[in-house]
Amino acid sequence: MASFGQIIFYSMIILIVLFSGLIILLLALAFSGSNSEVTSTNTLPIANLGEDVILSCSLNVKLELAKLREVSVIWEKTNLGGIVHHYENGADELQDQNSQFKGRTKVFPEALGTGNASLLLRDVRKSDAGEYTCRITSSEAKGTVNIKLRTAAFTAPKFKFLKGVLVAEASRWFPKPNVTWLDEAGNILKGNTSFRQNSAGIYRLVSTLQPVNISDTYTCRIENKLVSAVSKATVTDTNVFGRTYITFSAASSLLASIYLSTLAFIIYIHHLT
């Protein structure tokens, strides 16, 4: 039979989980915009500098083909004069488009029938980072959603094995990342990493590890606050076979704070019991 302290402990865990879930739900609603009829599959996207990105925005109703010309889609950016993109009356209306975005944006009229008003942003720049608002107006429904675009530069490393030294080279990273080497057991190894920054502020890195054992697999983790690239490199007599998994940080600092506070509270309660 559970003691009184254990009952209190497990009750508090349940309450904390429920409370955390409620906060996450409220935050999700806040990020999704002022009207639940317009949503985004990703309100915190991370774009790779120099590449294209799609900012997701959809109306949760299908639109009648006969009324598509009545649909208005306006993309705006906080603290920016002019618009990012405007589509109305079956055509782009870009007279008031900010010069920063000229020739770089596109919506997909053929997708509007399903409510999809996503924006293609080409050749992403550092200055593109910020909060965007997608506003859709139609005869069936209307609403807005806010999307916070973050920009980074990242590439998977290339590996070489030269004279007993395992070398990882990555040509484009921003913000400046940390590099960690690990062995097959997950133990941290001592590597040596050098950085070179170009005129655009993008970092090129070269990281070396020695000694290494033939046939062993090593992990090279390159990460900053936005992106993490985890590579597995297996060394042979003549080559290195590597594979890389890239993940993105989507959690806000507030959610991270909630998690850490919850974890600390659980540990504290457990100590008391």
N, C-alpha and C positions, 0 to 999 in steps of 0.2 A: 504494500500500500504506500502511495506517495506521501512524503512528509508535507507539512504545511509550507515549508520553505520552497519545496519543489513545485507545489501548486502555484504559489505566487510567481515563481520564476517562469513557468510555462505560460501562465496567464499574461504576464508582462510581455513575453515574446509575441504572443498572438496580437496583443494590443498595438505593439510597435509595428508589426508587419502591416496590420490594417491601417494604421496611421500613415505609414510611409507610402502605402499604395494610394491612399486618398490624396496625399500631397503630389505624387507623381501624376495622378489623373488630372488634378487641378492645373499643374504646370503644362501638361500636354494640351489641355483645353486653351490655356493662355497662349501657347505657341501657335496653335492652329488658327488663331485669328478671331475676329469678332462675330463670325457667323458660321455655324456648323455645317451649312449647306455647301461651303467651299472648304476643301481640305488639301493637304499636301502629304505625299508619301514620305517626304523627308524635309523637315523644317530646319535642319542644321546641316546642310550639305557642305562637303569640303571639295574644292576644285583644284586640280593640278594646273599650276601656272603654265600658260602657253597652249593649253588644251581646251577643248570645248566642254561645257557642262549644261545639263538640262535642269532647270528649276521647276519642280513639280507643282502643279496647281490644277485642281479639278472641281467641277460642279457636280454635286451628287445626284443629278437628274439627267436623263437623256433629253436632248433637245429635238424638237420637230424640225425636219429638214426645211419645211416651208418658212420657218421662223429664224433660221440661222443668220440671216442678214440683220436681224434685230439684236444680235448678241454683241455686247461691248466687253472687250478685255483690255484692261489698263494695268501695266506693270510700272511701279514707281520705286524709287530708292530714297530712303530717309536722308535728309539733309542734302538733297541733290536738286538743283534747279532743272526744270523740265522733266520729261518722262523718260522711262527706259524703253517702253514699247506701248503702242496703242493700236488696237485692231477694232474696227467698227464699220458697220454697213457693208460687210463682206470684203473689206480691204484694209491694208495698213494705213494708219493716219499718223505720220511721223514728222509733221511740221514742227512740233514742240519737243522732239526728241533731243536729249542732251547730247552734245558732240562726242562725249566719251563713248557712247554706244552706237554711233552711226556705222552702219554696215556690219554690225556684230550681233544683231538680235533677230529672232524669228519665232513666230508662233505657227501652229499647224492647223490651218483652216479645215483640212479634211478630218481632223480629229475632234473638232468642236461639237459634232453631233453626239458624241459620247460624253460631252462635258469637259473634255481635256483642253485646258488652256495653258499648258506648260510652255515655258520660254527656253529657247536654245540661245545660250550666250557663247559666242565663239572667242577663241584666243584669249583666255582669261588672264587678267592683269591683277597686280596687287591692289590697285585702286578699286577693283570691283568688289572687294570684301565689304560687307555691311548688311543692313536689313532691307529687304525688299517686301513690297506689298503687291499681291495679285488681287485685282478687283474684277469680278465678273458680274455683269448685269444682263438679264434676259427677261422675257415675258413670263417664264416659268419660275425662276428663282434668281437670287442674287446674294452676294456676300464677298468677304475678303479673307485672305490668309496671309500671315506674315512669315517670311523665310529669312533666316540669318545665314548668309553665305560667308564661308571662311575660305581663305586661299592658302595654299601651301605648294611646295615643289617637292617631288619625291620620285625616285627611280629605284628599281631593284638593283642590288649590287651585282657586279660581274666578278667571278673568282678566277684566280690563277694560283698555281703551285710552282714556286721558283726556288730552287736550291734549298729545299727544306722549309720554306716560308710560305704560309697560306696568306694570300693577298685578296682583299675585297675592295673593289673600287665602285663608287656611286657618283654619278656626274652631277646630279641636281637635287639639292635638299634645301628647304627653307620652311620654318625657322631652323636655326642650327641644331642638329640632332646630337644625341648621345649614342655611342657605339659600345655594345657589350658582347663579349665572346663567352660562350659556355661549352663545356664538354658534354658527352652523351649522358652523364649523370646529372646534368644541370648545375654543375659547379662553375663559378665565375673564373675565367682565365684572364691572365694579364696580356692584353694586346696593346698595340701602339697605333694611334690614329692621328693623322694630320689633315688639316682643312685648308682649302684655298677658296676665297670669296671673290666673285667676279664683280663687274661694275654695277650689275643689277641686284647685287646682294645675295645671289644664289651661291650655295656652298658646294664644292666638289670635295669628296673625302676619299682618302686611301687609308685602309686599316690593315695591319699585319698581325699575324699570330705565329709564334714559334716557341718551342718545338711542336711539331704535330706528328701524329702516327699514321702511317699508311693504312687505309681501310677504315679509319675512324671517321665518325661524322661529328661535325662541329656546328654550333649555332652562332650566327652573327645577327644581333638584334640592333637595328638602327631605328631610333624613335625620337620624336619630339612631342609636344603637347597635342598635336593634331593627328599625326600619322605614325604607324609602327610597321616596319618591314622586318619580318622574321624569316631568316634564310637558313636552310639546312644544307651544309656543304660536306660532301663525302670525298675524301682524298684517295686517289689511286696513284700508281707509280707514274703515270703520264698525264693525268688530267684531274679536274675537280668537277663533280656533278652536283649542281646546286638547284634548289627550288625555293621560291620565295612566296610568302603569304603577306599581303598588305591589309591592314585593318585601320579603321578610322575611329577617332574619338568623337562620340556623339553626345556624351553625358555632360551636362552643364556643371559648373563648379558647385551650384546649389545642390544638385542631386548627389554629387560626390560628398558634400558636407553632410547631407542627411544620412547617407550610408555610413560614413565614419562615426557620426554621432550615435547612430543606432547601434553599431557594432560595439562602441565603447560602453554604451549603456547596458547592453546584454552582458558584456564581460563583468561590469560592475555588479549587476544583479546576481550573476552566477557566483561571484566572489562572496557576496553576502550570504548566499544559501549554502 
